[in-house]
């Protein structure tokens, strides 16, 4: 009779053999054959149910895994000369998994004992469980330079593109990495700065033509003055951080909280869970949990990390890179809610009724362990009836209760009527070379809207809680449009055959009524664009002026402290208000709250401008190979000098110079935002569908020049000489005639 191993023996085998963990491998190891496999399957299922194992496809592994970013210590080369490392913060009960270090060109030489911050990839079928790629060696923070390489007799020099740089960097022979004269390069300091002579550097990345796609975001970073290199003291503080302990926290690790993010997300700062409320006084109600990374534990007032985070204000996102507010050690590791790893959080427990109205809330400083790292696509597919192996076990306990709570919140949203502008959002997809592979419409699922509603709910709860505690904080404010902008919108609406009520206190439902009137009509995009342009820009302030766009009286940013300094201030205010520790809002924080609000409002606008410029340059580079092609689009803006057109396919904006539109003079009406042909009567206005030809695309500036071919499906009417018509009127004569 075949002997069936005990549960302890199976767990020991899996711990000692992390790459031989399929049911077949385990059966072979213990000599289990035939019908005895049924007993083995039963034991494995019991171990899985007890939480001792996690099933991944057809293999079983210890439930504790390494996070995607981890601190490692190099242990030295193996028999074949490969370099291995061990994790310094292993949470599992068994031996730490074996990690292979995979070096790439430009990485420094590593030796046994070196500590590194690395990005981890789980592997199967090898004698190691993870492969690691270097982020940086801990304890070093060499200066980086972006500039133009000039080749010399031996090596060369790098001339920084940063206007504030006062000297060149010398690149010794052998450190050029094949860089060519005139190329844009990224270089790294290769030794201590000497008092005499030029500092030395080595090339770490060749970016090619300064106008090439891979260089676009780096140029925007420098042009807009976005800090992208962390000072040494900031890196040292981050490297010295240890994971937060359970002391002083409520243990939430039993809650099945999950993160739901884009599939390419590198950090996870929010986790959610919902369940039916068992309170008989709240029939059909729900309890919503929103857990947010406790960044305040690591970034304390007055520290180097704090000063740098405030200086940056926020993270900045580009198609090919992120300039983070916090170093990788925090943003990608200790403050990221990775699956199966204990992480410190501040959590909101919010009770809503069956119609989505908030009944109560409470805040907890706790410790959680994410049950799963999910993405929007798989969560939506699971809800729609096509659950993959990750989502299937979570359907009853996690996914369906989340949607049930969301549908209740959706009812409350419909009643509240926040501004409902509907403009398509496009995503730039890059290939491995950094070139634009495609531009596609960003997919929007109920899964996206669900997380957005949960975050709004938590932000409202945070603002209301701090109001209750009478604690200073930063509100996220969005004031209502000015009377002048509303009058301009009203004129556009009337010219399009719609109505916008006048003489009453403006509410978002009035604007939604206008948007609803235009929906599906030829003026749909015109009204959406015009409504968006009538809005004020949101900003931060210690004073509460409400959030017009969301139709909320109390609103603060609480849910993204990894990437927004405003949220960190709100976290500190909650810590102080509840007496959770001495890392709450400091006197200095309070004294400079107004200055902080103004500063981070400006850094937010700076990031938006840099992101917009980068997108324009990427799109211009993408379209530069299609000069001469025809595109459909809609007029998105009118100025005296021409018409701006947003291309339907890519969302890129281009200019039709007024001088190229027919052989006649075009009158500009600033109030109606129209250009009208003096002879033909051809009128160009915002929202009109047009067909254009791409005349020029300049990647360096991001500029597109267009030629107008058709307006609203009809060939452009012109006032040019046809069938004996008179010569076109000169601009000066037309202006004089207009003045009479």
C-alpha positions in Angstrom: 0.0 0.0 0.0 1.3 3.4 -1.0 2.2 5.6 2.0 0.7 9.1 1.9 3.0 11.8 3.2 1.8 14.0 6.1 0.9 17.7 5.6 4.1 18.8 7.3 6.2 16.6 4.9 4.5 18.1 1.9 5.0 21.7 3.1 8.7 20.9 3.8 9.1 19.5 0.3 7.5 22.6 -1.3 9.7 24.9 0.8 12.9 23.0 -0.1 11.9 22.6 -3.8 10.2 25.8 -4.9 10.5 24.9 -8.6 9.1 21.3 -8.2 5.7 22.1 -6.8 3.1 20.7 -9.3 0.9 17.8 -8.1 2.9 15.6 -10.5 6.2 16.7 -9.0 5.0 16.1 -5.4 3.6 12.7 -6.4 6.8 11.6 -8.0 8.9 12.8 -5.0 6.9 10.6 -2.6 6.4 7.7 -4.9 2.6 8.2 -5.1 0.9 6.3 -8.0 -2.6 5.3 -9.1 -5.6 5.8 -6.8 -3.3 7.2 -4.1 -3.2 10.4 -6.1 -6.8 11.1 -5.1 -5.7 11.2 -1.4 -2.8 13.5 -2.3 -5.2 15.8 -4.2 -7.4 15.9 -1.1 -4.5 16.8 1.2 -3.4 19.6 -1.1 -6.9 21.0 -1.3 -7.0 21.0 2.6 -3.7 22.8 2.8 -5.0 25.3 0.3 -8.2 25.9 2.2 -6.2 26.3 5.5 -4.1 29.0 3.8 -0.9 27.1 3.9 -0.6 26.9 0.1 -1.6 29.1 -2.8 -2.5 27.4 -6.0 -1.1 29.1 -9.2 -2.1 27.4 -12.4 -1.0 23.7 -11.7 1.6 24.4 -9.1 1.4 24.9 -5.3 3.6 27.5 -3.5 4.0 29.0 -0.1 1.4 31.9 0.1 4.1 34.4 1.1 6.0 35.7 -1.9 8.5 38.4 -2.5 7.1 41.8 -3.5 7.8 43.2 -7.0 10.5 45.5 -5.6 12.8 44.2 -2.8 16.0 44.8 -1.0 18.5 42.0 -1.6 22.0 41.1 -0.4 24.3 39.6 -3.0 25.6 36.2 -1.7 28.2 35.6 -4.4 28.5 33.7 -7.7 27.3 30.1 -8.2 29.2 27.2 -9.7 28.6 28.6 -13.2 29.6 32.1 -12.3 26.0 33.4 -12.1 25.4 36.0 -9.3 22.8 35.1 -6.7 21.2 37.1 -3.9 18.9 36.7 -0.9 16.0 38.9 0.2 16.6 40.8 3.5 12.9 40.9 4.4 11.5 37.5 3.9 8.0 37.1 5.4 7.6 33.4 4.8 8.1 30.6 7.4 10.4 28.5 5.3 13.8 29.3 3.8 14.0 32.4 1.7 13.7 31.8 -2.1 16.8 31.8 -4.2 17.2 34.9 -6.4 19.3 35.1 -9.6 20.7 38.5 -10.4 20.4 39.3 -14.1 22.8 42.1 -15.1 22.3 44.4 -18.0 24.7 46.6 -19.9 25.8 49.5 -17.7 25.2 47.9 -14.4 28.0 48.3 -11.9 30.1 45.3 -10.8 28.6 43.6 -7.7 30.3 41.5 -5.0 29.2 39.4 -2.1 27.7 41.6 0.7 26.5 44.4 -1.6 22.9 45.5 -0.9 20.7 46.4 -3.9 17.2 47.5 -4.6 15.9 45.3 -7.3 12.8 44.6 -9.4 11.7 41.0 -9.0 10.2 38.6 -11.5 8.9 35.2 -10.5 10.2 32.3 -12.6 9.3 28.7 -13.1 11.2 25.6 -14.1 14.6 26.9 -12.9 16.7 26.2 -9.8 15.9 29.7 -8.6 12.5 31.2 -7.7 13.1 34.8 -8.8 15.1 36.8 -11.3 16.2 40.3 -10.2 17.0 43.4 -12.2 19.0 46.2 -10.6 17.2 49.5 -9.7 20.3 50.8 -7.9 22.9 49.7 -5.4 21.9 50.9 -1.9 24.3 53.4 -0.4 25.1 55.0 -3.8 23.2 57.7 -5.6 25.4 58.9 -8.5 24.4 62.1 -10.3 22.8 61.6 -13.7 23.1 64.0 -16.6 21.1 64.4 -19.8 23.0 66.0 -22.6 24.5 65.9 -26.1 27.5 63.6 -26.6 30.5 65.2 -28.5 33.0 62.6 -29.6 36.7 63.3 -29.0 40.0 61.7 -29.8 39.8 59.6 -26.6 36.3 59.2 -25.4 34.3 62.5 -25.5 32.3 65.0 -23.6 28.7 65.4 -22.6 27.1 68.9 -22.8 24.1 69.0 -20.5 20.8 70.3 -22.0 19.8 71.7 -18.6 20.1 75.5 -18.8 21.4 75.6 -15.3 24.4 73.3 -16.0 27.7 75.3 -16.0 30.2 72.7 -17.3 30.7 69.7 -19.5 31.4 66.2 -18.3 34.3 64.1 -19.6 33.7 60.6 -20.8 36.9 58.5 -20.8 37.7 56.1 -23.6 35.8 52.9 -23.0 32.9 54.5 -21.2 31.1 55.8 -24.3 28.9 52.6 -24.8 29.1 53.2 -28.6 27.5 56.7 -28.4 27.8 58.7 -31.6 28.6 62.4 -32.0 25.5 64.5 -31.6 23.5 61.9 -29.9 21.3 62.6 -26.9 22.6 60.5 -24.0 22.0 59.9 -20.4 25.3 59.7 -18.4 26.1 58.9 -14.8 28.9 60.2 -12.6 31.7 57.7 -12.6 33.9 59.0 -9.8 34.3 61.7 -7.2 34.2 65.3 -8.4 37.7 66.8 -8.5 38.5 70.4 -7.7 40.3 70.8 -11.0 39.2 69.6 -14.4 36.0 68.3 -15.7 33.9 65.7 -13.8 33.9 62.2 -15.2 30.9 60.3 -16.4 30.0 57.1 -18.3 27.2 56.7 -20.8 24.3 54.6 -19.4 21.7 55.1 -22.1 21.9 56.2 -25.7 18.8 58.1 -26.7 19.8 58.8 -30.3 18.4 61.8 -32.1 17.3 64.5 -29.6 14.0 64.5 -31.4 13.5 60.8 -31.2 10.6 59.3 -29.1 12.7 58.0 -26.2 14.2 61.4 -25.6 10.8 63.2 -25.5 9.9 62.8 -21.9 13.4 63.5 -20.6 13.5 66.8 -22.5 10.1 67.7 -21.0 11.3 66.9 -17.6 14.2 69.3 -17.9 12.3 72.0 -19.8 9.6 72.2 -17.1 12.1 71.9 -14.2 10.7 68.7 -12.7 13.1 67.3 -10.2 14.0 63.7 -11.3 17.1 62.9 -9.3 16.8 62.3 -5.5 19.4 63.9 -3.2 21.8 61.5 -1.5 20.2 62.2 2.0 16.8 61.3 0.6 18.0 58.0 -0.8 19.8 57.3 2.5 16.7 57.9 4.5 14.6 55.7 2.3 17.2 52.9 2.3 17.3 52.9 6.1 13.5 52.3 6.4 12.2 49.0 7.8 8.7 47.6 7.4 6.2 49.0 9.9 5.3 46.6 12.7 1.9 45.8 14.2 2.4 47.8 17.4 -0.1 50.5 17.8 -2.1 49.2 14.8 -5.3 47.2 14.4 -4.8 43.9 12.7 -6.8 43.8 9.5 -4.8 41.0 7.8 -7.9 38.7 8.0 -9.9 41.0 5.7 -9.9 40.0 2.1 -8.8 43.4 0.8 -7.7 43.4 -2.8 -6.0 46.0 -5.1 -7.5 46.7 -8.5 -5.3 48.7 -10.9 -4.2 48.9 -14.5 -2.4 45.8 -15.6 0.9 47.7 -15.9 0.7 49.4 -12.5 4.0 49.3 -10.5 2.6 50.4 -7.2 -0.6 49.8 -5.4 -1.6 52.5 -2.9 -5.3 51.5 -2.3 -7.1 48.3 -1.5 -10.8 47.7 -1.3 -13.4 45.3 0.0 -17.2 45.4 0.6 -19.7 43.3 2.3 -23.4 43.4 3.2 -24.2 45.3 6.4 -25.6 43.0 9.0 -27.3 45.8 10.9 -31.0 45.3 10.9 -31.5 49.0 10.9 -29.8 49.3 7.5 -31.6 46.8 5.2 -29.9 46.3 1.9 -26.9 48.4 3.1 -23.2 47.8 2.6 -20.0 48.3 4.4 -17.2 49.6 2.2 -13.5 49.3 3.2 -10.9 51.5 1.6 -7.3 50.9 2.9 -4.6 53.4 1.8 -0.8 52.9 2.2 0.4 54.6 5.5 3.0 56.8 3.8 3.1 59.1 6.9 4.7 56.3 8.9 7.8 56.5 6.7 7.7 60.2 5.5 7.8 62.2 8.7 7.5 66.0 9.1 10.8 67.8 8.5 12.7 64.8 7.3 14.7 64.8 4.0 12.1 62.6 2.5 9.4 65.1 3.5 11.2 68.1 2.1 11.8 66.4 -1.2 8.2 65.1 -1.4 6.9 68.6 -0.8 9.3 70.0 -3.3 8.1 67.6 -6.0 4.4 67.9 -4.9 3.3 64.9 -6.9 4.5 62.2 -9.2 4.6 62.9 -13.0 3.5 60.3 -15.5 4.7 59.9 -19.1 4.1 57.2 -21.6 7.6 55.7 -21.1 8.4 56.6 -17.5 7.3 57.9 -14.1 9.0 60.6 -12.1 7.9 59.6 -8.6 7.3 61.7 -5.6 9.0 59.1 -3.4 12.1 56.9 -4.0 11.5 53.3 -5.2 12.3 51.9 -1.8 9.0 53.4 -0.6 6.8 53.9 -3.7 7.5 50.4 -5.2 8.1 48.5 -2.0 7.3 49.5 1.6 4.3 51.7 0.7 3.0 49.5 -2.1 0.2 47.1 -1.1 1.7 44.0 -2.8 -0.2 40.7 -2.7 0.4 38.5 0.3 2.8 41.0 2.0 1.9 42.8 5.4 1.6 46.5 4.8 0.8 49.5 7.1 -2.4 51.3 6.1 -4.9 53.9 7.2 -8.3 52.4 6.4 -11.7 53.9 6.1 -14.7 51.8 7.1 -17.8 53.4 5.5 -21.4 52.3 5.9 -23.8 53.2 3.1 -27.5 52.4 2.8 -29.2 50.5 -0.1 -29.4 53.7 -2.2 -25.7 54.6 -1.7 -26.1 57.3 0.8 -23.3 57.4 3.5 -24.6 56.7 7.0 -21.4 56.6 8.9 -17.7 56.2 8.7 -14.7 55.5 10.9 -10.9 55.5 10.4 -8.4 52.9 11.5 -4.6 52.8 11.5 -3.9 49.2 10.8 -2.0 46.4 9.1 -3.4 44.6 6.1 -2.3 41.8 3.7 -3.6 42.0 0.2 -5.5 38.9 -0.9 -4.9 39.5 -4.5 -3.4 42.1 -7.0 -6.1 42.4 -9.7 -6.5 44.5 -12.8 -9.5 46.2 -14.2 -9.9 44.0 -17.2 -9.9 40.6 -15.3 -12.2 42.0 -12.6 -14.7 43.2 -15.2 -14.5 40.0 -17.2 -15.1 38.0 -13.9 -18.2 40.1 -13.1 -19.5 39.6 -16.7 -19.2 35.8 -16.3 -15.7 35.0 -17.5 -13.7 34.6 -14.3 -10.0 33.5 -14.7 -8.3 31.3 -12.2 -7.2 34.3 -10.1 -10.7 35.8 -9.8 -12.8 32.6 -9.7 -12.1 31.9 -6.0 -12.9 35.6 -5.1 -16.3 35.9 -6.8 -18.6 35.3 -3.8 -16.5 36.9 -1.0 -14.9 39.9 -2.9 -15.9 40.7 -6.4 -19.7 40.5 -6.4 -20.0 42.3 -3.0 -17.8 45.1 -4.5 -20.1 45.5 -7.5 -23.2 45.4 -5.3 -21.9 48.3 -3.2 -20.9 50.1 -6.4 -24.4 49.9 -7.9 -25.8 51.4 -4.7 -23.2 54.3 -4.9 -24.1 54.7 -8.6 -27.7 55.4 -7.6 -26.6 58.1 -5.2 -24.3 59.6 -7.9 -27.2 59.8 -10.3 -29.2 61.7 -7.7 -26.3 64.0 -6.8 -25.5 64.6 -10.5 -21.8 65.4 -10.7 -20.7 66.9 -14.0 -20.9 64.3 -16.7 -18.6 65.4 -19.5 -18.0 62.6 -22.0 -14.9 63.0 -24.0 -12.9 60.0 -25.3 -9.5 59.4 -23.6 -6.7 58.0 -25.7 -3.6 56.0 -24.5 -0.3 56.1 -26.3 1.3 52.6 -26.5 5.1 52.4 -27.0 7.1 49.5 -28.4 10.4 48.3 -26.9 12.3 51.0 -28.9 10.3 53.8 -27.3 8.4 54.5 -30.5 4.6 54.9 -30.6 3.2 51.6 -31.7 -0.4 52.7 -31.5 -2.8 55.3 -30.1 -6.0 53.7 -28.9 -9.1 54.7 -26.9 -8.6 54.0 -23.3 -11.1 51.3 -22.3 -13.6 52.3 -19.6 -15.3 49.6 -17.6 -17.6 49.5 -14.6 -14.5 48.3 -12.8 -12.9 51.7 -13.3 -16.0 53.6 -12.3 -16.3 51.3 -9.2 -12.9 52.2 -7.9 -13.4 55.8 -8.7 -16.6 55.9 -6.7 -14.9 54.1 -3.7 -12.1 56.7 -3.8 -14.5 59.6 -3.9 -16.5 58.1 -1.0 -13.3 57.8 1.1 -12.1 61.3 0.2 -15.5 62.7 1.3 -15.3 60.7 4.6 -11.7 62.1 5.2 -12.8 65.7 4.7 -15.9 65.2 6.9 -13.9 63.4 9.6 -11.3 66.2 9.8 -14.1 68.8 9.9 -15.6 66.9 12.8 -12.3 66.8 14.6 -11.7 70.5 13.8 -8.3 69.8 12.4 -6.6 71.8 9.7 -6.3 70.1 6.3 -6.0 70.7 2.6 -9.3 70.7 0.7 -9.5 69.8 -3.0 -11.5 72.7 -4.3 -13.3 73.2 -7.6 -15.2 76.5 -7.8 -18.2 77.1 -10.1 -17.6 78.7 -13.5 -17.6 82.5 -13.7 -20.7 84.4 -15.0 -18.7 85.4 -18.1 -17.8 81.8 -19.0 -21.4 80.7 -18.4 -22.7 83.4 -20.7 -20.2 82.3 -23.4 -21.3 78.7 -23.0 -25.0 79.8 -23.2 -24.3 81.6 -26.5 -22.7 78.4 -28.0 -25.7 76.3 -26.8 -28.2 78.7 -28.3 -26.4 78.8 -31.6 -26.6 75.0 -31.6 -30.3 74.9 -30.9 -30.1 74.1 -27.2 -31.0 75.9 -24.0 -29.0 76.5 -20.8 -31.2 78.0 -18.0 -30.4 81.5 -16.9 -31.2 83.6 -13.8 -30.8 80.8 -11.2 -28.1 79.4 -9.0 -26.0 77.3 -11.3 -25.8 73.6 -10.5 -24.2 70.7 -12.2 -27.6 69.2 -13.1 -28.2 72.3 -15.4 -25.0 71.6 -17.3 -25.8 67.8 -17.4 -29.2 68.8 -19.0 -27.4 70.7 -21.7 -25.0 67.8 -22.3 -28.0 65.4 -22.5 -29.7 67.6 -25.1 -26.6 67.5 -27.3 -25.9 63.7 -26.9 -25.9 61.9 -30.2 -26.3 65.1 -32.2 -23.8 66.7 -34.6 -23.1 69.2 -31.8 -22.2 66.6 -29.1 -18.5 67.2 -29.1 -18.9 70.9 -29.4 -21.0 71.1 -26.3 -18.8 68.7 -24.3 -15.6 70.7 -25.2 -17.3 74.1 -24.6 -18.6 72.9 -21.2 -15.2 71.6 -20.2 -13.5 74.9 -21.2 -16.0 76.9 -19.1 -14.8 75.1 -15.9 -12.4 76.6 -13.4 -9.2 74.7 -12.6 -9.3 72.7 -9.4 -6.7 73.5 -6.7 -5.7 73.0 -3.1 -6.5 75.3 -0.2 -7.0 75.2 3.6 -10.3 76.9 3.0 -13.4 74.8 2.1 -15.1 76.2 -1.0 -16.6 72.9 -2.1 -16.2 70.8 -5.2 -18.5 72.1 -8.0 -17.7 69.4 -10.5 -18.4 66.5 -8.1 -21.3 68.3 -6.5 -19.8 67.8 -3.1 -19.6 70.2 -0.1 -16.6 68.5 1.5 -13.8 67.0 -0.5 -10.1 66.3 0.3 -7.5 64.0 -1.3 -6.8 61.0 0.9 -6.4 58.0 -1.4 -3.0 58.5 -3.1 -0.2 59.6 -0.6 2.4 57.7 -2.6 2.0 60.2 -5.5 0.4 63.3 -4.0 1.7 65.4 -1.1 -1.8 66.8 -0.4 -2.9 63.3 0.6 0.1 62.9 2.9 -1.0 66.1 4.7 -4.5 64.7 5.1 -3.1 61.5 6.5 -1.0 63.4 9.1 -4.1 65.4 10.1 -6.0 62.1 10.7 -3.1 60.8 12.8 -3.0 63.9 14.9 -6.8 64.0 15.2 -7.0 60.4 16.5 -3.9 60.5 18.6 -2.3 57.6 16.7 1.3 58.7 17.1 3.9 61.5 17.0 4.1 61.4 13.1 1.0 63.5 12.6 0.6 67.1 11.4 3.5 69.2 12.8 3.4 72.9 13.9 5.5 73.7 10.8 3.0 71.8 8.6 0.2 73.9 10.0 2.0 77.2 9.8 2.9 76.8 6.1 -0.4 75.1 5.0 -1.4 78.0 2.8 2.1 78.1 1.1 2.0 74.3 0.7 -1.4 74.5 -1.0 -0.2 77.1 -3.5 3.0 75.2 -4.2 1.5 71.8 -4.8 -1.2 73.4 -7.0 1.6 74.8 -9.1 3.5 71.5 -9.2 0.3 69.8 -10.4 -0.1 72.3 -13.2 3.6 71.9 -14.1 3.2 68.1 -14.4 0.1 68.5 -16.5 2.0 70.8 -18.9 5.0 68.5 -19.1 2.7 65.5 -19.7 0.7 67.4 -22.4 3.9 68.5 -24.2 5.3 65.0 -24.1 2.1 63.6 -25.6 2.1 66.2 -28.4 5.7 65.3 -29.3 5.0 61.6 -29.3 2.0 62.0 -31.5 3.9 64.3 -33.9 6.7 61.7 -34.2 4.1 59.0 -34.8 2.3 61.0 -37.5 5.5 62.3 -39.2 5.5 59.2 -41.3 2.0 59.9 -42.6 2.5 63.4 -43.9 0.2 63.8 -46.9 -2.5 61.5 -45.6 -6.1 62.6 -45.0 -7.7 62.4 -41.5 -11.1 63.0 -40.1 -11.5 65.3 -37.1 -13.4 68.0 -35.3 -12.7 71.6 -34.9 -11.6 72.0 -31.2 -10.7 75.7 -31.2 -11.0 78.9 -33.2 -8.5 81.8 -33.1 -7.9 84.8 -35.3 -4.9 83.1 -36.9 -6.7 79.8 -37.7 -8.6 76.7 -36.5 -7.4 73.9 -34.3 -8.6 70.4 -35.2 -8.5 67.3 -33.0 -7.9 64.2 -35.1 -10.4 61.4 -34.4 -7.9 58.6 -34.8 -5.2 59.8 -32.4 -6.7 62.7 -30.5 -3.7 64.9 -31.7 -4.3 68.6 -32.2 -3.2 70.4 -35.3 -3.6 73.9 -36.7 -5.2 75.0 -40.0 -3.6 78.5 -40.6 -6.3 80.9 -41.7 -4.1 82.0 -44.6 -4.5 78.5 -46.2 -8.3 78.4 -46.0 -9.5 79.3 -49.5 -8.8 82.5 -51.5 -10.7 84.9 -49.3 -10.6 86.8 -46.1 -12.1 85.1 -43.0 -13.8 87.3 -40.3 -13.1 86.3 -36.7 -15.9 86.5 -34.1 -14.3 86.3 -30.7 -17.7 86.0 -28.9 -19.1 83.2 -31.0 -15.6 81.7 -31.7 -16.1 81.4 -35.4 -14.3 82.2 -38.7 -16.5 83.2 -41.6 -15.5 83.5 -45.2 -16.1 87.1 -46.5 -17.5 85.9 -49.8 -18.5 82.2 -49.5 -20.1 82.6 -46.1 -18.3 79.4 -45.1 -18.4 79.3 -41.3 -16.0 77.4 -39.1 -17.0 76.8 -35.5 -16.0 74.5 -32.6 -17.3 71.0 -32.9 -17.7 70.9 -36.7 -16.6 67.6 -38.3 -13.9 68.1 -40.9 -11.5 66.3 -43.2 -8.0 67.5 -43.3 -4.6 66.7 -44.9 -1.5 66.5 -42.7 0.9 69.0 -44.2 3.6 69.0 -41.6 4.6 67.2 -38.4 7.4 68.5 -36.2 8.4 66.0 -33.4 10.8 68.5 -31.7 8.0 71.0 -31.0 5.0 68.6 -31.2 3.4 70.8 -33.8 1.0 69.6 -36.6 0.1 71.8 -39.6 -3.1 70.8 -41.5 -4.9 71.7 -44.7 -8.7 71.8 -44.7 -10.4 69.7 -47.3 -14.0 69.1 -46.2 -16.4 70.7 -43.7 -19.3 68.7 -42.4 -18.9 66.2 -45.2 -18.9 68.8 -47.9 -16.0 70.1 -50.0 -14.7 73.3 -48.6 -16.6 76.3 -50.1 -14.3 79.1 -51.1 -14.6 82.6 -52.3 -11.9 82.1 -54.9 -12.2 83.1 -58.6 -14.6 80.6 -60.3 -16.6 81.1 -63.5 -15.4 84.6 -63.9 -15.7 85.6 -60.3 -13.9 88.7 -59.1 -10.4 88.6 -57.6 -10.3 87.9 -53.9 -10.6 90.9 -51.7 -7.3 91.9 -50.0 -7.1 91.7 -46.2 -6.8 95.5 -45.8 -9.9 96.2 -47.9 -11.8 93.5 -46.1 -11.0 95.0 -42.8 -12.0 98.5 -44.0 -15.3 97.0 -45.3 -16.0 95.3 -42.0 -15.5 98.5 -40.1 -18.0 100.5 -42.2 
